[in-house]
Amino acid sequence: MLPASRFAPLPAFAHEVDDGVAYPRGFLAAGVASGVKKRGKLDLGILASEVASVSAATFTSNAAAAAPVRLTRETSDCAHLRAVVVNAGNANACTGKQGLADAARMRLLAAERLRLPVEQVAVSSTGLIGVHLPMAKIEPGIGAAAQALSAGASGDFAVAIRTTDRHAKSGALDVRLAEGVVRVGLAAKGCGMISPNMATMLCFVTCDAVVTAEAWNELMQSAVAASFNRITVDGQESTNDMVLGFCNGASGVEPGAAGLAQLGEALQGALLALAVSIVADGEGSTRTMRLKVTGARDGDAAEAVARAVANSPLVKTAFYGRDANWGRIMQAIGQALGKDGHRALPARISYEDVVIVDHGQPAALDEVQQGRLLDIMHQPEIDLNVALNGPGAQATVYFSDLTHDYVTLNAEYST
């Protein structure tokens, strides 16, 4: 089932199913232990469509993009992909020519096993940066995964793509349209090195509707923009971020304009649920905040303010300490706006329904409001609202707190 969050409600016509990424008709998945991870943990997966499909792809914009990102982005047919091979435990990033050769070898082996043209196969990796892939383990792992492909292995695939995630992030939907029911399946990973464009995360989406490549790409790009590009854990953009969506038409259901809009709404809700789950699973995270900035002079200013607040270590540690320290929020806003933005400073800051700053000054809270604020700061999900004095542009970002465990995990990650 999709991770639950009040921040990511599904539309009434989208119904959750206890399944995962191989739930739509015509898709197969597998997850195996190749030996890259220790103690026999699943660490290599394949996802494939049994029939021709259209696809959409979104990649990190990091200039140090990993070999699998570069290979897939530059040499695969990203509008007509049918499969992806994924390994966890090693990012194959900053590995030079050998890294590109290893990614190409992974793609070739998967394509041969699946009897597909290499350009219809994507490659994805996640894990430690700067270490060459142990191809002596990866190569037989690809063969084992190809042999294990089945419609019932969604769970194994979801586990195999994880690194430091505390739990799998996956789910499936029946989307009931006027033309008929189409299925959607999802699997994602991510919890650290998370920041928009896109985050240290991977996500794979499947669907069995009949749509054009252009329509599918538009639906996927819109859903990514409203979900994975709206989250941050630590403000760090990964080398390996990738979202791939496959749509193979196996249901025979061809949505009209209204149906496509509904499918897009369902995708956006599902991807937002996964994105918020990544924030909630942020390394050491204990709570998730939805920050909405309104009243900015333009979209860029709204975005800058939202990012400044959401990525501030001072703000994030205050939320960890359950301290409604609005001074830290004001500082981050002022820093984002700079000296030219002094007239746009907040008219109001509120935590859920409690206004803590009004007309740029601290609000006087009575005993009831103080008690309510204390309760809010102990919630696992908190709404934080910043209203500026500008014309009305707005931006929303989902972010996590910052804890001792984040420092411990990342200080010891490669040792």
HELIX and SHEET records of a PDB file:
HELIX    1   1 ALA A   67  THR A   75  1                                   9    
HELIX    2   2 GLY A   96  LEU A  114  1                                  19    
HELIX    3   3 VAL A  118  GLN A  120  5                                   3    
HELIX    4   4 MET A  135  ALA A  148  1                                  14    
HELIX    5   5 SER A  154  ALA A  160  1                                   7    
HELIX    6   6 ALA A  213  ALA A  225  1                                  13    
HELIX    7   7 PHE A  228  ARG A  230  5                                   3    
HELIX    8   8 ALA A  257  ALA A  280  1                                  24    
HELIX    9   9 GLY A  299  ALA A  310  1                                  12    
HELIX   10  10 PRO A  313  TYR A  320  1                                   8    
HELIX   11  11 TRP A  326  LEU A  337  1                                  12    
HELIX   12  12 LYS A  339  ALA A  344  5                                   6    
HELIX   13  13 GLU A  367  MET A  377  1                                  11    
HELIX   14  14 HIS A  404  ALA A  411  1                                   8    
SHEET    1   A 6 ALA A  14  VAL A  17  0                                        
SHEET    2   A 6 LYS A 169  LEU A 177 -1                                        
SHEET    3   A 6 GLY A 180  LYS A 189 -1                                        
SHEET    4   A 6 LEU A 202  CYS A 207 -1                                        
SHEET    5   A 6 MET A 242  CYS A 247  1                                        
SHEET    6   A 6 VAL A  54  PHE A  59 -1                                        
SHEET    1   B 4 PHE A  27  VAL A  32  0                                        
SHEET    2   B 4 LEU A  44  SER A  49 -1                                        
SHEET    3   B 4 ALA A  83  ASN A  90 -1                                        
SHEET    4   B 4 VAL A 121  LEU A 128  1                                        
SHEET    1   C 7 ILE A 231  THR A 232  0                                        
SHEET    2   C 7 ALA A 393  SER A 400  1                                        
SHEET    3   C 7 THR A 288  ALA A 296 -1                                        
SHEET    4   C 7 GLU A 381  ALA A 387  1                                        
SHEET    5   C 7 ARG A 348  TYR A 351 -1                                        
SHEET    6   C 7 VAL A 354  ASP A 358 -1                                        
SHEET    7   C 7 GLN A 361  PRO A 362 -1                                        
END                                                                             
